[in-house]
Amino acid sequence: MRSIWNGAISFGLVSIPIKLVNATESHSISFRQIHVNDGGRVRYRKVCELDGEEVPSAEIGKGYEEADGSIVPITDEDLAQLPLATAKTIEIMSFVPAEEIDPLQMDAAYYLAANGATAAKPYTLLREALKRSRKVAIAKYALRGRERLGMLRVVDDVIAMHGLLWPDEIRAPEGVAPDADVTVRDAELDLADALMATLGEVEMTSLHDDYREAVEALIVAKSGGAFEPTEAVVEPAGGQVIDLMAALERSVRAAKASRGEADGERESEAEGEGAAEAEVTPIRRKTRAGAGTRAGTGAAAPKAVGGKKSTAASAKKTAASAATKKKTTTAGGKSATGKSTSRTTKTTAKSTAKTAAAKKTGSGAAASAKKTAAPRKRTSA
């Protein structure tokens, strides 16, 4: 990797020659400005406001603008004469626990590489001292025309430096917090904890920029002439949360489902364990066949026949009750006793059906005889 700055680490009386290397890089896709009609490049021209002519880079300098609009020219020679002890030195001032550094102060990150063979021993000494102390070093350094604050820590076997903002560059969060008094219940906090536990674990190396990949695919498609624009699906913006508890519960279920944790499987297992331990008491119910079934035996109690109920209907109900018994027999279902009972029940049903038919025939003949006898009585009178 190419170094962007050469200098030394001042560690008390120890000086460690180092090279500053960028530890991060931007993968964002940049675009050029073009003329829409013909695709020609549109460039920025640096033009002097006084004479209207374009100015080359060699003739461009620095200047500070006063409140009244006047310009005070500042040259590179003027800046080079300023006393800046950290111009070529990263000066370590103190060592503090890493927890004392506010992440809001974090800026750009760099790797510090040992510059030369003579730097290997003091570089390793500082690295191992940072490891053993479990602290970070606070230092000052100068880069790109200004003095900066930095934090040195160990990453694998390398000393890394994070640029830090100065304390007066961190704005106070005045007027940012909600003004209204809000009370959060313990049940809501419990659900929030459950959601955090479900979403909290993630491999940082698995995260990637989906939008950049989509832009790259768009460029490839358009360069090949096979691009077909599609309407993007935009989800509606979230409104006011009416039921916070319900939203948290749905979020927890969705997070578990995305990770393959099915609550239904867990609940069914819990229900199965509870069913194995619980004692089930059967409830006596009347069957639709109209016969009272005795608990445990399945035998149908005979029902008194009313004036309008036929014996054949009662026989059919008895047969249906016997069929119900056959279906609810114990795990083999085909024992000799079950078969014998089934045959006996069928025989009884057939006999009852024949008796009912005979009674029906007899009652019909009696009714016919009464009708015939009535005219005879009128005639004799």
Order of alpha helices (4+ residues) and beta strands (2+ residues): beta-beta-beta-beta-alpha-beta-beta-alpha-beta-beta-beta-alpha-alpha-alpha-alpha-alpha-alpha
